[in-house]
Amino acid sequence: MNIAIAQIKPVKGDIPANIQKHILVIQQASLLKASSIFFPELSLTGYEPELAKELAVNINDNQFDVFQEISDLKKITIGVGIPTLSNNEILISMLIFQPEQSRIMYSKQQLHQDEFPYFKNGNQQILINVENEKIAPAICYESLQMDHADNAVKLGAQIYIASVAKSKNGIDKAYAHYPEVAKNYIIPVLMSNCIGECDNFVSAGFSSVWNKEGKLMAQFDDQQEVVIIFNTETEKVTTQII
């Protein structure tokens, strides 16, 4: 299976502009024969906790129908980041669009303490089925907690996707942790990070892929927007600058 991760520079708080950027990136991934693509944490708004209340959406918000249309047309699974509303609480979520299926949502279960004033925890791990492989999404802080990966694998995960917005310090921690996840559970780990200013830090990019032995198969820089495609059978990596 060809699975893609995107490294992008979101436009702060501008959902329409970010939708257009996502469409361009998804089209690039489709041309490279990706069967799925996943974006960084809160990719449709940028990682901006102080703006989350005014930007939060309902899971069925029709401004995202375009992603379902592309998913149906291109036969590609799409995971995008957005703050969502649930029972008057704001969650850090990934909306997932799959061909000819209803959209689903995964919400970050383990928040960093800095996020508590703005967000509530999600309460359920999901697995995304693509070409008979089960993908577990993880969102930033929780992806650095081994118990999150452990639970995902117990549920049947075969691929681990870390959708993040990380500074250089966070990336250093990721580069120590994710190879251990890969080796411990014998699963590929893919990290999709953004670049540029976020909240009160600069997101450091370096989106990467580790194979199931924990070997670094791909790493990008901290400057460019890019799509990285990883074939889970051959372990071949393809990159495309956006």
N, C-alpha and C positions, 0 to 999 in steps of 0.2 A: 504494500500500500504506500502511496505517495502522500505524506502528511506535511503540511506547510505551516510555518510560523512567520508572522510579520513583525518587522521592527519599523515603527513609524514615529513621526513627531506630530502628536495631536495638536489641533488648534484649540486653545484654552476656551472651554465653555461653549464652543460653536458646534452643536450637533449636526446641522445641515452640511457645513463644510467638511466635517469629519466623515459623514456618510459618503460624500463624494470621493474622499480619499480612500475609504474602505472599498468602494466599488472598483476603483482603479487597481488596487492591490489584489482584490479577488480575481479580477480579470487576468492579471499577470499570472497568478497562481494556477488558474484554470488552463491557460496556455501551456503551462509547464506540467499539465496533466495531474495536478494535485486533486485528491479526492476529498480533502478537508483542509481548512485553514483556520488558524487561531490567532487572535490579536492580543495586545497587552492589556493589563488591568485598566478598566475604565477608559478604553481606547476611544470611545465616541464623545467623551467630554474632556479628556485629559484627567490626570490624577489631581483633582481639586476638591478636597473634602469640604471646604467652606462654601463651595458652589453646589454641593450635592443636593441640598434641599430644594433649590429652585430648578434643578435640572432633572431630578428623579422622574422616572416614567413608569407607566403600567406595562406589564409584560406584553400586552396586546396592542400597544401603541402602533397606529397604522403608518407612522412615518418610517417604520422599519420593514414594511411590506416588501420593499424593493429587494431586501436580502432574501426573502422567501422566493421571490420571482427568479432571482439569479440562481439560487440553490436548485430550484426545479429545472431551470433551463440548462444549467451547466453540470448538474448532478454532482454538486459539491456541498459538503457540510461546512458551515460557517459559524465561528464562535466570536462574538463581539462583546466588548465591555461597556457597561452602563450602570449608573445608580438606579435602583428600582424601588417602587413603593409596594409594601405589603402590610396590610393591617395598620396603616398609618406609620409604619416604620420604614427607614431607608436602609437598603442593603447594597453591598458591592456585588454586582452580578455579572454573569456572562449569559447573554441570550444566544441560543443555539438554534440554527435553522438547518433542516435536513430535507432532501428532496421528497416532495409529496407527503410531508409529515407536519403536524402542528409544532409550532415553536415551543421549546422548553427553556427552562432557566436553571442555572446553578448559581447559588449565592455563597459567598465566602463564609466559612464556618468559624474560622479562628481569626479574630481581629488583633492587630497591634494595638497596644494601649492608647496610642495617639489617635486612633480611629474611633474610640468609644464615644466621644462627644458628638459624633456625626452619624454613626452607623450602628446597626444591630447585626448580630450574628445570624447567618443562615443555619439551618438545622438538618440538612440532608445531603449526603454525597450522591451524585449521579454518575452513571457511566454512559458514554456516547458510543453507540455501535456504528462502526464504519467498516464496510467490507469484511464483516465477521471478526473484527478486532474491537476490543473494548478500551476506550480512551477515558482516563480519569482526569477531569479538569481540577486544577488547584490554583488559588489566587494569592499571589505574593506571600505575605507573612506565613500563612499556613503551610505553604510549600516547603518552608524551611523547618517544619516540625515533623520528625520522623513518624509520629503516630498518625499523621494525615495520610502519608503514603501507605503505611501499614494497613490502615482501614480500607483504603482504596483497593489494595491488592487482595485483601481478604474478600472483597466483594467481587473480584474477578478482573480487575484492571490489568491490561497488557501493555499499555502505553501511558505515560504520565506527562501531562501538559502543565507547565507552570506559566501562568499569565501574570506578568508582574509589572511594577513600576519601581525600579530599584536604583538607588544611588550607587556610587563607586563602592562604598562600604558594604552595601547590600549585595552587590555583585561578588565581592570577595568572599562573603559568606556562602553565596550560591555555588561558587566554584569549588568550595570545600564540601558542600552538602550533597549536591545533585549527583556527582559520581558515586557517592556512597548509596544513595537511593537506587541508582541503576544496578550496581553490583549486588546489593543486598537482596533485591527483588527480581533481578534478571529481567529488567524492562528498560526500554529506551526512555530517556527523559529529554524533553524539549522545553526550552525557556524562551518565551517571547517578551522582550523588554521594549520600552519606548525610549526615545531620546528627547533631549531638550528640557526646558524648565517645567517643573511640576510642583505645585504647592510651595513648599519652602526649601526645595532641593533641585538638583539637576539629575535627571534620569540618565543613566550611564550606558545604555545600549548593551553591547556585547551579547546579543541574543545568540544562543548556542544549542547544540545537540550533542547528547552523550548516547552511545549505544548501550546495549544491555550488559556489557562488561564494564561499563563506566568509562570507556575511552571517549575523549573529546573528538567528535567527528566534524564539527563545524563551529566556527566562532566568527562573529562579525565585529565591526568597530563601534565607536561611540559617536559617529558623525552621520552616517548615511542611512536612509530608509531602504529596506531590503526585504525580499521574500527568500526564505530558506526552505527548500524541499528536501525531505529525508525519506528514502525508500526503506521501509522496515524489513524487507526481505534481502535486498542486496547491500544495504547500508550506504548506497550512493547518495551523495549530497549535491544539490544544484542550487545556485544562488542567482538572484536577479535583482539588480539595483532598480529602484522605483524611480 
